[in-house]
Amino acid sequence: MASPLAPYWQNHVAGAWIDGGAGRIVVSDPANGEPLAEQALADAADVDHAVMAARALHLSGAWFGLRPVERGRMVRAIGQYLLDHAEEIAPLLTREQGKPLWEAHVEVAGAARYFEYYGNQAETLEGRSIPLGADYIDFTAYEPYGVSAQIIPWNYPLEMTARSLSAALATGNACVVKSPELTPLSSAWFGRAAEAVGLPAGAVNVVCGTGPEAGAALAAHPHVNQIVFTGSVPTGISIATAAARTIVPCVLELGGKSAAIVHDDADLEAFESDLRWGIFFNAGQVCSAMSRVIVHESRKAELVERAAALARSLSVGPGIERPEFGANMGAMVSEAQRDRAEAMVAEAVAAGARLAAGGHKLNRPGAFLEPTVLTGVSPDMRIAQDEVFAPVLSVLSFRTEAEAIEIANGTPYGLVGGVFTRDIDRAMRAARAMRAGQVFVNEWYAGGVETPFGGYGKSGYGREKGREALWNYVQTKNVAIRLGGTA
């Protein structure tokens, strides 16, 4: 594989670069709609090849049989490899996904951080001794599942792959990654990294294929032992159904409709930064985006004014032209995604919501949507119930704490939530009451790789990030020994 903008990109299976049985797919630049490169497209036979390569490695013991500290060093080395090649990876990520170049660099660094964190965790998985009396020695051990299948979303193709791949490798699993059809090119760097740091062939297999063919084949494969999926609820249901037929455990992260409750004593000037990151980062294409703000009625007018001014201040255009951190935003991933979001905004306006800012596509080529703020939104509107996955903020209001919690919990999702107040008692009441896997207090996206992440309800199940993620990738074995020979 030549330059980072080579015209054709292959899949990586069993330590080799291969074509796809389903032909090729064209990857387009969402900033202008023009073709960027072609990607090999895997079919079911390619998926089987990748799974069997991972299975063969697992059965050989050449990977999980390593001393954990050795495995951890190689996992950490993958992260360093990404950092060492960030100047090549970030422009590619921007070109295929649409985000500003500086955001792409943030993603590369975030991906590397996962490998650092979980590489350091590899030698910390220790069992325990269970006392059964003088005649027995009993202990537990953790063993990898074997073949970990990972189906990756298009919004953060590098970081979301790193999130699951790092933990799976650190615990001794062999992995098959299905990269997203819209943004598959940057995933090739994981194959390159695996080769560069000396992972055995079959430890990291990366294939791009469509969901109905490659994704379905991977989820239903009889030799897959564990599945990680991030994406939509309908696809998550399909994957969980297929996995149930082979009794395979899943980790499902299925998005959200996350809300920030803003009380009357909140610092709205500081909150502008939370809005910037919470809904306009990556053009709002973030599963844990702050897509709803539920503000006390006494502060609503001020908050809407601040949010609208922030939205209007953002420079929107090709991400490759935005290398520096600042008040800017790139394209959405595709015109189809942009058009869906614009239609949902129009529907909300027709239902009685009001546009405080944005709401329309830009009059230029590319998948650009104006940063959008809607006010006058009621909890029963579709814009307040369904995930938009776009730079679209819905502002609702409340009078009492109980009403705020009821609105926040009034969707089928439960990924993250937030509360903004100077009153710690009020914040703790909200944190307890919010039906979400993670609650931020006075800073959206507080936390990091070290903190567990996952949802309630239709946001899925299982936890990624933090120590909790490690348990997704291991099984507990108990060994009970009778001393002194047979009874």
Summary of the structure (lengths in Angstrom):
residues: 487
radius of gyration: 23.3
end to end distance: 62.8
largest distance: 83.1
contacts: 1820
relative contact order: 0.13
helix: 42%
strand: 22%
